Amino acid sequence: MKFSSGDALSVVEIMREVARTEILPSWRNLSPGAIRFKTSIHDIVTDADEAAETAITAMLRARFPGAAVIGEEATAANPALLDRLAEAELAFIVDPIDGTKNFSAGLPLFGVIIGVAHRGEVIAGFILDPIGNDVAIGLRGEGAWIETADGRRNDLRVAQAAPLHDMVGCVAWNQLAEPVKTTLLTNLAKVRAAPSYRCGAHEYRMIAGGHYHFLLQGKIMPWDHAAGWLIHREAGGFAARFDGSPYNATTHSGGILCAPDEDSWRLLRDTLFDVPSEGPVRAAGIGRLASLRC
């Protein structure tokens, strides 16, 4: 299924309109009662998240009748929505405000993410920075670029491969289980730097633009990764789950590692997770990662 340039323009217009009307008026203007916990004190939602998702959902359904809309907040209330992703002819995967902690703290590192899938296959991805009002776009087979508010396009391209000690990446390790977490934290000393911006939207934009070499996250819900994965891929990058299997928006465990190319990916994965280089011991190491549930 092809997602046309006209379809893409419609999605971008919806994202910008909702950012203007529902998100930015609340930034640095949230009352204490507008911020709530979901599953824990580390998992929050705001009135703006819910209002933005409601507006995006209504506008997508009006523009694309019959399409499934799978939003992060709606799925929190009804997890069965995720089951529609594998079979829907056209599905929109929505994170209305990615980086909610930053948003609620008044930091300008948050974004709006929409992935587009056909029967579970990601065919388009959009990541809007509401503050800069530009959007990263990836269309399957057509490349990836940043599009500014006045219509200018700047192509995205991942960083060149680099030695391990020169690699800089964005790492979210808090969702990993032991002993994998401790192994990773110990081995991160072998790369140059590994910050976390608490916002996958901006992290995916940075690695797709060549500003960082890699991204690693243990939790892979589709609203966090489907769009960014495709944008990174269309920018020339390579990504896979920790066990080496391909990323799929319908699979929600096993982590994801994105790198400039497959050789860099293997070097990072094997080094960071202590996966031996060959033989049955290597198979055992990969099996440990395959069984990881985040």
N, C-alpha and C positions, 0 to 999 in steps of 0.2 A: 504494500500500500504506500502510495506517495503522499507526502504532506507538502502541499504547494507553498510557494512564496506568499500567496494571498492568505492562506490559512495561517502561516507564521505571522504575518502582519496583524491579523486579527487577534492572535494570542498576545502579542506585544502590546497592542492597544488596550486590551483588557487589563493586563498587568499594570500598565502605567496609570490607567484610570483608577484602579483600586488603590494603588499606592498613594495617589493624590487625594482620594476622598476618604479612605478608611485607615491608612497606615500612618502617613506623615502627620496628620493632625493630632495623633496620639503619642507620637514620639516626644519624649521628655515632657509629656503632659498626662501621664497615667496616674490616676488616684490609687491609693493603697488597695482598695477593693477591686480594682481592675486587673490585679495579678493574682493568680491562683496556682496551687500545686496540682499536678496530675498524679503520677505514680509515686513521686518522691519529692523532696525539697530540691532535687537536681533537675526536675522535669516540670517546667512551668508553662502556663498558658495565660494569655491576656485577652481582655475584651477585644483588642485590635486583631489578634489572631483569628478569633471566631468571626468577627464582622467581615474581615477580609476574605476568609474562606467562603462564607455565605455569599458574598458579592461575586467572587470569582466563579463559584459554582453556577450561580444563576446566569451570569453572562456567557459562560461557556456552553451551557445547555441551550441558551437562546441562539447562539451562533452555530452550534454543532448539534442539531437535534438527534437524539438517540444515542449520543456518546455517553460512556460511563465517566463519572467524575469521582475520583478516589482521593479525598482530602485527608490530611493527617488528623485534623480534629474530628471530622466525621467518623473516621475509622476508629478513633479512640472510643467513641460511643457505640460503634457497630463494627467490630472486627471482621464480620462476614463480607464487608465491602471489598476486602483484599481478594476474595475468591473470584471476583469479576475480572481481575486483571488478565488472567491467562486466556480467557475466551472472548473478551470484548473486541469487536472489530476496530473500535477507536476508543481509547481510554486516556483521560487526562489525570496525571498524578500531581497533586497540588500540595506544596508546603507554603502556606500563606505568608508566614514570617519565619524564615530560617535564621537561627541566632537569636531566639527570643530572649535569652538571658542578657545579651548585649543590648537588644532593643529596650528591654525594661530598665536597664541601667543607664540609658541615655547615650550609649556608645553608637557610633555610626557604622558598625560592622554587622549588618543584617541584610537579608535579601529575600526576594520572592522567587520561588522555584516552581516551574511547571515542566514535567516530562510528558511526552506523548508516546503511547504504545499501541501497536496493532497485534492482537493476540499474544500479548506478553513481550513482544519484540519492540525495543525502544527505537522510535523513528525520528524523534525530534526532542530537543531540550532547550530550555530558556531559563536564564538566571538574571533577574533584574536587580541592580543596585539602586534602590529608591533615592539615595542621597545624591549620587552622581547622575541619575536618570539615564544610564546606559545599560544595555542588556547583552549578555553573552548568548549567542545562538548557535546551535548545532543542528544540521539537518543531515540525516543519514545519506552518505555518499556525496554530499555537497560541501563539506568543509565546516569550519567553525569560525566565528568572528564576533567582535564587539560592535554593536550598532549604537551610535549616539542619538540623542534626541533630534538632531537636525538631519539624520539619515546617513551620516558618514559611516563607513565600514573599515574596521581595522582587523585584518586576519589574525587568528590565533594560531600559535605554533608552540609546541612543547619545547623545553630546554634540550640542549645537546646532552648526550650521555657524558658523565663525569666520573672520575675515580670516587670510590666510596667515601674517602675522607673529605671530599669536596662537596658531597651531596647535602642539600638542605631540603627538608620536607615538612609537611604538616601532619602531625600525629595526634590522634585521639585514642589513648590507651585505656581510659577508665572503664570501658565496657568489656575488656578482656578478662577471661577467667584465668585463675592460677593453674599450673605454673607458667603459662604462656606470658602473663603480664610481667612477671619478674624477669623472665628471659629477655623480653623485648626491652624493658627499661635498662637492663644491664648493657645490652648491645647497642643501644642508641648512642652511647659514647663513641662509637666507631664512625658515625657520620658527623658532618660539620655542625648542624643544628637541626632541631626538631620541635618547633613551636606548635601551639594550637591556638587558633583564633576564635574558638567556640562558634564557628560559623562555616559549615561546609560550602555554602553559597560562595563566599569570598575565597575559600581555599581552592575550590575547583576552578574558579576564574583565574587564580594565580598560577596554578600548575599548567592549565591549558595555555596561558599566556607566556610560559617559559620563565616565570619569576622564581619558581621552586621546582625541584626535581621530582619529588614524590609526595604522595598522600597515602596515609594508612589509617583505616578506621575499622573497629571491630563490629560495630552495629551497622547493618546495611538495609534499613527500611527504604522502600522505593522512592518516597518523596524526598529523601535526603540525597539519593545517589543516581537515580535513573537519568535525570537531565545532565548532571555533571559528568557522569561516565561517558555519555555519548559525545558531549562537547570535547572532553579530553581525547577520546578516540578520534574524532574528526580533526582534532588539532595534531594528530600524528602519534599519540601516546598509546601505551599498552597497559592493560589492567586485567587482573584476575583475582579470584578469591585466594585465600591463603594456601589452599591445597593445590592451586594451579588450575582449577576448573574455571571455565568462563563465567564472568558476571552475568546474572540474569535478574531482571526486575521482579520475577516471581519467587526468587529465593532470598530468604531474609536472615540467613546465618552464615558463618564461615568467614566473615570479614572481607575486606577489599584492600588491595594494594595497587596503586597506579604509579607508573614510572615512564620515563621517556621511550624505552623500547624493551623488548622481551629480555635481552641480556641483562640490562640494568635491573629489571624486575627480579630475575632469578638471583642476581648478586645480592640485592636488598633482602629478599625473602629468606634466602639461605643464611645470610649473616645475622639478620635481626632475630630470627627464630631458631638459630642453631640447628639448621637442617643439614645433615652430613652431605658430602658431595656425590656419593655414589653407593651402589650396593644395597643389600637388605636393610642396613642401618638407616640409609636415606629413606627407604620406603616406610620404615617405622616412624621417622620424624615427620614425614608428610601425613601419615595416618593420624598422628597426634593433632595436627592442624585441621585435618578433615573432620575430626570429631568435635572440634571446638564449636560451642554454641554460645553466641553472644546475645 
